[in-house]
C-alpha cells in the first residue's frame, strides 16, 4: 500500500505454543546475504531499443563495444549479468 508503505506477505512460522493468532500484525525484517556482482555506473550504459551496451577499454587502450545484459538497478548503479567481467575498464 503506497499510503501506509505496507505489504501483505504469506509465510509459515513455527507456532507450537499458539502465540501467533490469525489477524495479528507483525514487524518483520528480511535479511538477504550479500552476493558478488559486477556493478557499474548506470550512466555508462547505452540503451538503444532493447539493446544495452558499454564501451570497454582493451589492453592497447582502444575502445570496443561490449553488449551487456543488465540486472538490478539501484542508486545510479546497474548490475551487469553478462558482457563485462570484474576488473575490466569501461568508459
N, C-alpha and C positions, 0 to 999 in steps of 0.2 A: 504494500500500500504506500503510495507516494507521500501521503499526508503523515502517516504515523511511522513511516520507514520500517514497517514490519512485514514479515513474510510468513506464510503458512508452510510448515515442514512436517512431513510424516517420518517418524523414526521409531525404532524399537529400543526400549530401555529395560534392563532387568528391574523388576518391581515385585520381588518376592514378599516384601513386607507391606505391600499395597499402600505406600505413602503417596504415590502418584495417582491422581484421580482424573477421570475424564473432565475436560474443560479447564484444567489448570493452565496457567501461563508460566512460561519458563524464560529465563535469560540464559542464552546458550552462547558459548564461544567455540568456534570451529578453528582448529589448528591444522595446517597443511604443511608437511615437511618441505623445506626449500629444495629446489631442483636446479640442476645445472642447465644453462641455456645461453645461446648467443643472442645478445641484445644490442641493438644499435639505435642511434637517434632516429626518430620517425622521419625527420626532415631529409635524411639521406636516401630514403626510398622513393623511387619514381614509379608512379602508377599510371598506366595508360590502359583504359578499359579494364579488363580482368588480369592484365599482366602487371607484375611487380618486379622491379629490378633495382640493383645498385651498381655503382661503378667501383670495381675492385682494383687496387694497385698491385701490379705484377712485380716480380723481383727486379726487373730492369727499370722500374719506376714509371712505366707506361700504364695506361688505364684500360681496363676491359669491362664490358657489360657482363653482369652476373645475374641471371634470373633467380629470384628467390621466392620461397613460399613463406608466407607470414603467419605468425601465431598471435599471441595475446598482445594487446596494446595497452600501455599504462604510463601516465605521467610523461608523455612526449617520447617514450621509447617503444620499440616494437621488437618482439621475439622473432628470430629467423629460424625456421624449422628446417630449411634446406636451401642450399645455394652458396652459403658463406660459412666458413669454418672459424672457430675461435682462433684469434691471433692474426687473421687476415686483415689488411688495412683497406678501408673503404673511404670514398670521398663524398 
